[in-house]
């Protein structure tokens, strides 16, 4: 890519309004790498105060937040800012006097902190812990999440008696939190507050249990979590191995269930694949409805990109949309991060977001498997995923159970390693290059239509990248 087309952010003037814009974009980037509870806890009431040469000064509300972010998230913050301004090489965290009084300069005092309207992540109901930005209307449905959505919708109509508990599982960034909070908001609205709702992350639940034990206030936990009609626990996998938390959750679960109170749980995997989960909890989870959220197919990714781009007033051509939907395959958070970056570029650089800009941003955000990976690693990984031998994979056999893995291996050799078709054919049983070409085009075409195939390819790519 030539220098003329490269998007450089060094020359952005850094008056206060632009610092707000940069920090809002950086927060969008940070949110991808930090859990929602930690993001809400530590990055609320933060502000980009000023830029002194290559140092970014970030204002924090208290010394505790300063110490925690410096120790835990300094690299994440620096990385997010450097992705927007390449000449930032250092971040300085400063405790400010007063919640919103970031008074380093008089000129800074004149401008308000990023409001909740500008960054809606922080508009959380203190009673329910629900964020109103998560709604069913804004939840886009596709083949990968339609079962989970249907089960969640049924729960809204029949709280406590249908699909109880409802257990939803799926990978990081696939929309579990959105769906769970949307259900909570829908129940709260539909029943006009008559059904008491509480949403909580497992991390927050754990912290509450620890606090109660230390202060001998376990009755407080019972009142807080057993007096609701709908309890939503996000990322339940994080309580595994925490004996006191598991014990308290077990009793909370029983108390609610026995009184026909609704329980909704999310996790990154189904109960049967959580080996360290207490058996008594596993049996209760499996006694309800289990629904998965898979990797989004091409149509769903495209729909989400268009919807999010519209929200951000981001103008994208059809070629840019297709490129984004083709390259970002695993996570809605990756989509959000890419669009945040593009919206920032459009707003600050006044650039048309064409395919050149999109290609550069994606190359910075998406880590492709290393080209140094050998063809043997790709072939071996495919064989292991499909539980066949390498010999069978490259053999001349036309058995159905071998043809599909063989074509996927050829596709990945081209897609991941950019090998030539003659070379691919040679590696896969001395086949003709036309066979490799056919396999690549077949899988490339089907991957955007077949949800199961798409998930297999993504999983194999992830395994390859970890070798």
VOMI-60408 format. One record per residue (C-alpha): x, y, z; residue in three letters. Coordinates in Angstrom, 3 decimals, padded with zeros to 6 digits. Each point is the difference from the previous one (the first is absolute). Layout:
X | Y | Z | ALA
...
***
This chain:
000.000 | 000.000 | 000.000 | UNK
001.547 | 003.364 | -000.921 | UNK
000.507 | 002.817 | 002.490 | UNK
-002.580 | 002.164 | -001.692 | UNK
-002.787 | -002.417 | 000.820 | UNK
001.217 | -000.954 | 003.461 | UNK
-002.172 | 001.372 | 002.787 | UNK
002.281 | 001.954 | 002.311 | UNK
-001.394 | 001.585 | 003.140 | UNK
003.117 | 001.858 | 001.163 | UNK
-001.120 | 003.332 | -001.350 | UNK
-003.346 | 000.123 | 001.787 | UNK
-000.178 | 003.169 | 002.063 | UNK
-000.723 | -000.803 | 003.592 | UNK
-002.386 | 002.625 | 001.268 | UNK
-002.359 | -001.143 | 002.724 | UNK
-002.874 | -001.094 | -002.209 | UNK
002.362 | -002.189 | -001.985 | UNK
001.475 | -001.452 | 003.202 | UNK
-003.537 | -001.004 | 000.973 | UNK
-000.445 | -001.593 | -003.414 | UNK
003.297 | -001.872 | 000.267 | UNK
-000.807 | -001.259 | 003.499 | UNK
-003.493 | -001.126 | -000.990 | UNK
001.533 | -002.007 | -002.853 | UNK
002.680 | -001.341 | 002.349 | UNK
-002.666 | -001.093 | 002.490 | UNK
-001.675 | -001.933 | -002.797 | UNK
003.321 | -001.747 | -000.639 | UNK
000.649 | -000.640 | 003.716 | UNK
-003.474 | -001.509 | 000.418 | UNK
000.980 | -002.794 | -002.392 | UNK
002.871 | -001.087 | 002.255 | UNK
-001.530 | 000.517 | 003.464 | UNK
-002.919 | -001.833 | 001.581 | UNK
-003.197 | 002.051 | 000.232 | UNK
-000.027 | 000.134 | 003.829 | UNK
003.605 | 001.220 | 000.108 | UNK
-000.620 | 002.421 | -002.855 | UNK
-002.974 | 001.526 | 001.816 | UNK
001.848 | 000.082 | 003.325 | UNK
003.336 | 001.470 | -001.014 | UNK
-000.603 | 002.040 | -003.146 | UNK
-003.048 | 001.921 | 001.097 | UNK
000.788 | 003.645 | 000.787 | UNK
003.281 | -000.049 | -001.907 | UNK
001.101 | 002.689 | -002.426 | UNK
002.764 | 000.811 | -002.470 | UNK
001.257 | 003.200 | 001.634 | UNK
002.809 | 001.117 | -002.255 | UNK
002.807 | -001.135 | -002.257 | UNK
003.504 | 001.183 | 000.889 | UNK
002.295 | -000.856 | -002.906 | UNK
-000.140 | -003.828 | -000.105 | UNK
-001.706 | -000.423 | 003.395 | UNK
-003.747 | -000.408 | 000.418 | UNK
-001.343 | 001.185 | 003.365 | UNK
-003.043 | -001.948 | 001.142 | UNK
-002.095 | 001.292 | 002.890 | UNK
-001.355 | -002.465 | 002.577 | UNK
-002.476 | 000.661 | 002.817 | UNK
002.049 | -001.371 | 002.952 | UNK
003.320 | -001.527 | 001.086 | UNK
-001.450 | -003.509 | 000.133 | UNK
-001.005 | 000.165 | -003.656 | UNK
003.427 | 001.430 | -000.878 | UNK
001.861 | -002.833 | 001.734 | UNK
-002.246 | -002.689 | -001.492 | UNK
000.114 | 001.241 | -003.609 | UNK
003.772 | 000.620 | 000.177 | UNK
000.595 | -003.561 | 001.197 | UNK
-002.608 | -001.837 | -002.085 | UNK
-000.872 | 001.951 | -003.113 | UNK
002.814 | 002.429 | -000.813 | UNK
001.089 | -001.993 | -003.064 | UNK
-003.593 | -000.317 | -001.217 | UNK
-000.559 | 003.744 | 000.302 | UNK
003.298 | 000.822 | -001.722 | UNK
-000.747 | -002.456 | -002.801 | UNK
-003.464 | 001.481 | -000.573 | UNK
001.374 | 003.546 | -000.153 | UNK
002.958 | -000.948 | -002.221 | UNK
-002.369 | -001.624 | -002.454 | UNK
-001.608 | 003.421 | -000.406 | UNK
003.063 | 002.237 | 000.380 | UNK
003.241 | -001.722 | -000.915 | UNK
002.226 | 002.618 | 001.651 | UNK
-001.366 | -000.712 | 003.499 | UNK
002.682 | -002.056 | 001.759 | UNK
-000.911 | 000.506 | 003.646 | UNK
-003.117 | 000.324 | 002.149 | UNK
-000.096 | 001.939 | 003.249 | UNK
-002.905 | -000.588 | 002.392 | UNK
-001.056 | 002.981 | 002.116 | UNK
-002.442 | 000.149 | 002.916 | UNK
-002.354 | 002.952 | -000.435 | UNK
-001.770 | 001.965 | 002.705 | UNK
-003.706 | -000.641 | -000.093 | UNK
-002.004 | -002.454 | -002.055 | UNK
-000.067 | 002.000 | -003.212 | UNK
002.367 | 002.853 | 000.791 | UNK
002.937 | -000.805 | -002.214 | UNK
001.656 | 003.303 | 000.792 | UNK
003.498 | -000.099 | -001.425 | UNK
-000.663 | 002.967 | -002.254 | UNK
-002.680 | 002.635 | 000.097 | UNK
-000.814 | -000.728 | -003.599 | UNK
-000.675 | -003.586 | 000.912 | UNK
-002.460 | 000.980 | 002.721 | UNK
-002.227 | 001.621 | -002.564 | UNK
-000.768 | -003.245 | -001.790 | UNK
-002.145 | -002.699 | 001.631 | UNK
001.092 | -003.576 | 000.390 | UNK
-001.302 | -002.489 | -002.561 | UNK
-003.646 | -000.271 | 000.937 | UNK
-001.970 | -003.190 | 000.411 | UNK
-001.824 | 000.859 | -003.190 | UNK
003.330 | -000.073 | -001.809 | UNK
001.170 | -003.240 | 001.596 | UNK
-003.127 | -001.967 | 000.958 | UNK
001.924 | -002.883 | 001.611 | UNK
-000.207 | 001.883 | 003.286 | UNK
-003.785 | 000.526 | 000.126 | UNK
-000.569 | -002.906 | 002.387 | UNK
-003.043 | -000.376 | 002.245 | UNK
001.458 | -000.228 | 003.513 | UNK
-002.810 | -002.274 | 001.222 | UNK
-000.030 | -002.563 | -002.809 | UNK
003.539 | 000.529 | -001.392 | UNK
-001.602 | 000.110 | -003.453 | UNK
001.210 | 002.283 | -002.755 | UNK
-002.954 | 001.360 | -002.028 | UNK
002.036 | 000.012 | -003.217 | UNK
-000.451 | -003.785 | -000.194 | UNK
-003.392 | -000.745 | -001.540 | UNK
-001.578 | -002.835 | -001.941 | UNK
-000.726 | 002.406 | -002.853 | UNK
003.710 | 000.676 | -000.447 | UNK
000.916 | -003.693 | 000.250 | UNK
000.508 | -001.254 | -003.550 | UNK
-001.019 | -003.619 | -000.557 | UNK
001.650 | -002.559 | -002.249 | UNK
000.389 | -003.755 | -000.217 | UNK
002.722 | 000.032 | 002.674 | UNK
-002.147 | 001.545 | 002.740 | UNK
-003.638 | -000.641 | -000.935 | UNK
-000.461 | -002.867 | 002.488 | UNK
001.340 | 002.060 | 002.902 | UNK
-002.158 | 002.957 | -001.044 | UNK
-003.137 | -002.154 | -000.267 | UNK
000.593 | -001.533 | 003.435 | UNK
000.645 | 003.433 | 001.519 | UNK
-003.190 | 001.372 | -001.566 | UNK
-001.989 | -002.900 | 001.441 | UNK
001.362 | 000.763 | 003.469 | UNK
-001.192 | 003.606 | -000.264 | UNK
-003.550 | -001.190 | -000.678 | UNK
000.030 | -002.636 | 002.745 | UNK
002.448 | 001.042 | 002.720 | UNK
000.915 | -002.736 | 002.451 | UNK
-001.901 | -002.914 | -001.504 | UNK
001.386 | -000.509 | -003.502 | UNK
003.652 | -000.816 | -000.682 | UNK
001.130 | 000.341 | 003.590 | UNK
002.921 | 000.258 | 000.289 | UNK
000.924 | 001.337 | -003.428 | UNK
003.687 | -000.675 | -000.696 | UNK
001.530 | 001.868 | -002.945 | UNK
003.565 | -000.688 | -001.087 | UNK
002.345 | 001.260 | -002.685 | UNK
003.432 | 001.483 | -000.624 | UNK
001.261 | 003.442 | 000.961 | UNK
-001.561 | 002.930 | -001.811 | UNK
-002.933 | -001.864 | -001.563 | UNK
-002.788 | 001.968 | 001.678 | UNK
-000.835 | -001.984 | 003.144 | UNK
000.055 | 003.057 | 002.241 | UNK
-002.130 | 001.976 | -002.450 | UNK
-002.658 | -002.728 | -000.065 | UNK
-000.001 | -000.513 | 003.780 | UNK
-000.321 | 003.696 | 000.750 | UNK
-002.596 | 000.436 | -002.728 | UNK
-002.138 | -002.685 | 001.669 | UNK
000.341 | 001.800 | 003.325 | UNK
-001.007 | 003.319 | -001.536 | UNK
-002.928 | -001.601 | -001.843 | UNK
-001.324 | -001.627 | 003.190 | UNK
000.427 | 003.230 | 001.930 | UNK
-001.937 | 001.914 | -002.662 | UNK
-002.709 | -002.570 | -000.705 | UNK
-000.919 | -000.576 | 003.633 | UNK
000.524 | 003.654 | 000.974 | UNK
002.341 | -000.808 | 002.854 | UNK
-002.299 | -002.560 | 001.653 | UNK
002.542 | -002.728 | -000.743 | UNK
003.228 | 000.768 | 001.828 | UNK
003.039 | -000.441 | -002.247 | UNK
003.666 | -000.234 | 000.929 | UNK
002.844 | -000.346 | -002.501 | UNK
003.468 | -000.748 | 001.329 | UNK
003.301 | -001.306 | -001.305 | UNK
001.476 | -003.004 | 001.763 | UNK
002.942 | 002.223 | 000.924 | UNK
-002.307 | 002.446 | 001.783 | UNK
-001.834 | -002.880 | 001.707 | UNK
003.356 | -001.380 | 001.186 | UNK
001.095 | 003.394 | 001.330 | UNK
-003.296 | 000.370 | 001.855 | UNK
000.469 | -003.412 | 001.625 | UNK
003.573 | 000.841 | 001.026 | UNK
-001.145 | 003.312 | 001.466 | UNK
-002.826 | -001.689 | 001.929 | UNK
002.318 | -002.666 | 001.426 | UNK
002.589 | 002.545 | 001.121 | UNK
-002.630 | 002.209 | 001.608 | UNK
-002.146 | -002.855 | 001.337 | UNK
-002.949 | 001.269 | -002.011 | UNK
-001.156 | -003.098 | -001.907 | UNK
-003.605 | 000.979 | 000.648 | UNK
000.617 | 002.983 | -002.278 | UNK
000.798 | -002.366 | -002.892 | UNK
-003.143 | -002.014 | 000.647 | UNK
-002.143 | 003.143 | -000.026 | UNK
001.673 | 001.354 | -003.104 | UNK
-000.175 | -003.086 | -002.208 | UNK
-002.810 | -002.141 | 001.364 | UNK
-002.659 | 002.710 | 000.111 | UNK
-000.159 | 000.456 | -003.779 | UNK
-002.303 | -001.567 | -002.574 | UNK
002.542 | -000.163 | -002.836 | UNK
003.690 | -000.536 | 000.702 | UNK
002.391 | 000.285 | -002.938 | UNK
003.569 | -001.199 | 000.553 | UNK
002.523 | 000.754 | -002.755 | UNK
003.155 | -002.097 | -000.591 | UNK
-000.737 | -002.598 | 002.662 | UNK
003.241 | -001.843 | -000.875 | UNK
001.953 | 002.445 | 002.153 | UNK
-001.461 | -001.330 | 003.256 | UNK
001.463 | -003.453 | -000.660 | UNK
002.605 | -000.891 | 002.607 | UNK
-001.159 | 002.707 | 002.422 | UNK
-001.496 | -002.223 | 002.687 | UNK
-001.818 | 002.624 | 002.062 | UNK
-001.453 | 001.666 | -003.092 | UNK
-001.155 | -003.323 | -001.485 | UNK
-001.593 | -000.921 | 003.326 | UNK
-001.888 | 003.274 | 000.278 | UNK
-001.087 | -000.111 | -003.642 | UNK
-001.239 | -003.578 | 000.445 | UNK
-002.245 | 001.030 | 002.887 | UNK
-001.127 | 003.142 | -001.813 | UNK
-000.858 | -002.090 | -003.048 | UNK
-002.037 | -002.451 | 002.084 | UNK
-001.842 | 002.736 | 001.881 | UNK
-001.046 | 001.710 | -003.221 | UNK
-000.812 | -003.167 | -001.923 | UNK
-002.168 | -001.445 | 002.748 | UNK
-002.054 | 003.191 | 000.022 | UNK
-000.453 | 000.037 | -003.797 | UNK
002.339 | 002.943 | -000.444 | UNK
001.736 | 000.230 | -003.361 | UNK
003.742 | -000.576 | -000.338 | UNK
001.978 | 000.800 | -003.156 | UNK
003.676 | -000.917 | -000.222 | UNK
002.680 | 000.534 | -002.612 | UNK
003.344 | -001.716 | -000.483 | UNK
002.694 | -000.480 | -002.607 | UNK
-000.775 | -003.724 | -000.265 | UNK
-002.828 | -002.443 | 000.806 | UNK
-000.162 | -001.605 | 003.481 | UNK
001.279 | -003.383 | -001.198 | UNK
003.257 | 001.623 | -001.138 | UNK
000.649 | 001.701 | 003.350 | UNK
001.987 | -002.786 | 001.690 | UNK
000.677 | 001.807 | 003.285 | UNK
-003.599 | 001.087 | 000.511 | UNK
-001.605 | -001.571 | 003.068 | UNK
-002.187 | -002.903 | -001.087 | UNK
-003.024 | 001.276 | 001.916 | UNK
000.159 | 003.282 | -001.946 | UNK
000.561 | -001.773 | -003.298 | UNK
-003.103 | -002.137 | 000.489 | UNK
-002.097 | 003.084 | 000.752 | UNK
001.289 | 001.865 | -003.037 | UNK
-000.700 | -002.979 | -002.237 | UNK
-003.511 | -000.307 | 001.418 | UNK
-001.147 | 003.088 | -001.852 | UNK
000.292 | 001.296 | -003.559 | UNK
003.484 | 000.192 | -001.521 | UNK
000.491 | 002.165 | -003.101 | UNK
003.191 | 000.950 | -001.782 | UNK
001.102 | 003.125 | -001.836 | UNK
002.427 | -000.933 | -002.761 | UNK
002.340 | 001.987 | -002.174 | UNK
-002.005 | 002.344 | -002.243 | UNK
-000.438 | -001.001 | -003.620 | UNK
000.700 | 002.401 | -002.854 | UNK
-003.561 | 001.331 | -000.241 | UNK
-000.157 | 000.755 | 003.726 | UNK
003.405 | 001.674 | -000.030 | UNK
-001.054 | 002.137 | -002.951 | UNK
-003.271 | 000.985 | 001.694 | UNK
001.803 | 000.984 | 003.197 | UNK
002.652 | 001.997 | -001.849 | UNK
-002.664 | 001.939 | -001.902 | UNK
-002.012 | 000.647 | 003.161 | UNK
003.006 | 001.108 | 002.062 | UNK
001.354 | 002.151 | -002.834 | UNK
-003.356 | 001.763 | -000.210 | UNK
000.039 | 000.628 | 003.768 | UNK
003.423 | 001.606 | -000.303 | UNK
-000.892 | 002.026 | -003.130 | UNK
002.768 | -001.892 | -001.762 | UNK
-000.189 | -000.012 | -003.787 | UNK
001.323 | -003.242 | -001.496 | UNK
-000.057 | -001.159 | -003.608 | UNK
-001.141 | -003.480 | -000.966 | UNK
003.577 | -001.204 | -000.553 | UNK
000.979 | 001.187 | 003.496 | UNK
-003.042 | -001.712 | 001.548 | UNK
000.785 | -003.269 | -001.774 | UNK
003.650 | 000.183 | 001.068 | UNK
-000.912 | 000.602 | 003.654 | UNK
-002.551 | -002.829 | 000.038 | UNK
002.492 | -002.372 | -001.615 | UNK
002.929 | 000.818 | 002.268 | UNK
-001.690 | 000.333 | 003.399 | UNK
-001.456 | -003.436 | 000.656 | UNK
000.216 | -000.705 | 003.697 | UNK
-001.356 | 002.800 | 002.130 | UNK
-002.472 | 002.865 | 000.103 | UNK
002.511 | 001.815 | 002.197 | UNK
002.541 | -000.137 | -002.811 | UNK
-002.628 | 001.514 | -002.284 | UNK
-000.700 | 002.721 | 002.563 | UNK
003.704 | 000.709 | 000.407 | UNK
000.600 | 000.275 | -003.745 | UNK
-002.976 | 002.310 | -000.520 | UNK
001.006 | 002.159 | 002.973 | UNK
003.427 | 000.440 | -001.580 | UNK
-001.481 | 000.823 | -003.403 | UNK
-002.494 | 002.452 | 001.499 | UNK
002.841 | 001.715 | 001.822 | UNK
002.019 | 000.314 | -003.204 | UNK
-003.001 | 001.333 | -001.897 | UNK
-000.777 | 002.574 | 002.691 | UNK
003.515 | 001.275 | 000.679 | UNK
001.694 | -000.352 | -003.377 | UNK
-003.064 | 000.870 | -002.100 | UNK
000.925 | -002.933 | -002.236 | UNK
-002.230 | -002.060 | -002.213 | UNK
000.069 | -003.511 | 001.426 | UNK
000.902 | -001.965 | -003.100 | UNK
001.315 | -003.537 | -000.373 | UNK
003.617 | 001.210 | 000.425 | UNK
-000.734 | 001.450 | 003.436 | UNK
-002.058 | -003.022 | 001.031 | UNK
002.756 | -002.394 | -001.088 | UNK
002.561 | 001.857 | 002.088 | UNK
-002.192 | 000.075 | 003.108 | UNK
-000.809 | -003.695 | -000.263 | UNK
003.684 | -000.883 | -000.455 | UNK
000.705 | 001.814 | 003.285 | UNK
-002.884 | -001.567 | 001.920 | UNK
-000.203 | -003.577 | -001.212 | UNK
002.894 | -002.280 | 000.773 | UNK
000.360 | -002.505 | -002.798 | UNK
001.853 | -003.277 | 000.630 | UNK
003.717 | 000.370 | -000.641 | UNK
001.215 | -000.721 | -003.510 | UNK
002.860 | -001.897 | 001.677 | UNK
-002.388 | -002.815 | 000.876 | UNK
000.831 | -003.074 | -002.018 | UNK
-002.474 | -001.801 | -002.300 | UNK
000.442 | -003.054 | 002.229 | UNK
-001.430 | 001.909 | 002.975 | UNK
-003.096 | 000.969 | -001.994 | UNK
-000.542 | -003.565 | -001.274 | UNK
000.641 | -001.508 | 003.448 | UNK
-002.436 | 002.409 | 001.698 | UNK
-002.774 | -000.753 | -002.496 | UNK
000.548 | -003.735 | 000.467 | UNK
-000.157 | 000.319 | 003.793 | UNK
-003.198 | 002.066 | -000.043 | UNK
-001.728 | -002.562 | -002.218 | UNK
001.577 | -002.912 | 001.914 | UNK
001.573 | -001.603 | -003.047 | UNK
003.610 | -000.856 | -000.812 | UNK
002.210 | 002.157 | -002.205 | UNK
000.451 | -003.036 | -002.249 | UNK
-003.758 | -000.248 | -000.550 | UNK
-000.263 | 003.751 | -000.589 | UNK
002.499 | -000.032 | -002.864 | UNK
-001.024 | -003.404 | -001.347 | UNK
-001.814 | -000.659 | -003.301 | UNK
-003.109 | -001.227 | 001.857 | UNK
-003.268 | 001.668 | -001.018 | UNK
-001.854 | -000.841 | 003.202 | UNK
-002.338 | 002.806 | 000.984 | UNK
001.491 | 000.290 | 003.487 | UNK
003.393 | 000.725 | -001.572 | UNK
-000.905 | 002.233 | -002.943 | UNK
-001.285 | 002.916 | 002.092 | UNK
003.027 | 000.185 | 002.357 | UNK
002.289 | -000.308 | -003.027 | UNK
-001.679 | 002.947 | -001.725 | UNK
000.163 | 002.056 | 003.193 | UNK
003.713 | -000.735 | 000.270 | UNK
000.512 | 001.202 | -003.576 | UNK
-002.040 | 003.117 | 000.693 | UNK
002.061 | 000.825 | 003.099 | UNK
003.330 | -000.588 | -001.737 | UNK
-001.067 | 002.667 | -002.471 | UNK
-001.792 | 002.325 | 002.420 | UNK
002.488 | -000.131 | 002.877 | UNK
003.324 | -000.640 | -001.747 | UNK
-000.808 | 001.397 | -003.454 | UNK
001.483 | -003.065 | -001.660 | UNK
-000.293 | -000.503 | -003.751 | UNK
-002.551 | -002.517 | -001.267 | UNK
002.663 | -002.328 | -001.489 | UNK
001.823 | 000.024 | 003.345 | UNK
-003.222 | -000.719 | 001.891 | UNK
-000.832 | -002.891 | -002.313 | UNK
003.478 | -001.396 | 000.513 | UNK
-000.309 | 000.156 | 003.796 | UNK
-003.421 | -001.672 | 000.008 | UNK
000.797 | -003.343 | -001.632 | UNK
001.716 | 001.187 | -003.218 | UNK
-003.265 | 001.285 | -001.451 | UNK
-000.458 | 002.217 | -003.043 | UNK
-000.143 | 003.757 | 000.588 | UNK
-003.550 | 000.139 | -001.368 | UNK
-001.127 | -002.188 | 002.914 | UNK
001.491 | 002.474 | 002.465 | UNK
-001.621 | 002.920 | -001.834 | UNK
-003.394 | -001.723 | 000.050 | UNK
000.327 | -000.786 | 003.732 | UNK
000.932 | 003.568 | 000.875 | UNK
-002.851 | 001.547 | -001.975 | UNK
-002.505 | -002.526 | 001.332 | UNK
000.858 | 000.641 | 003.666 | UNK
000.325 | 003.779 | -000.534 | UNK
-003.504 | 000.033 | -001.469 | UNK
-001.598 | -002.293 | 002.590 | UNK
001.622 | 001.618 | 003.018 | UNK
-002.327 | 002.989 | -000.262 | UNK
-003.087 | -002.199 | -000.249 | UNK
000.724 | -002.941 | 002.298 | UNK
000.129 | 000.992 | 003.681 | UNK
001.481 | -003.314 | 001.129 | UNK
002.755 | 000.143 | -002.613 | UNK
000.778 | 003.597 | 000.900 | UNK
000.434 | -000.899 | 003.678 | UNK
002.253 | -002.964 | -000.816 | UNK
002.288 | 002.172 | -002.137 | UNK
000.194 | 002.711 | 002.676 | UNK
000.830 | -002.551 | 002.698 | UNK
002.716 | -001.577 | -002.152 | UNK
001.518 | 003.431 | -000.726 | UNK
000.080 | 000.748 | 003.720 | UNK
001.747 | -003.298 | 000.705 | UNK
002.523 | 000.648 | -002.766 | UNK
000.794 | 003.465 | 001.336 | UNK
000.822 | -001.462 | 003.447 | UNK
002.547 | -002.495 | -001.321 | UNK
***
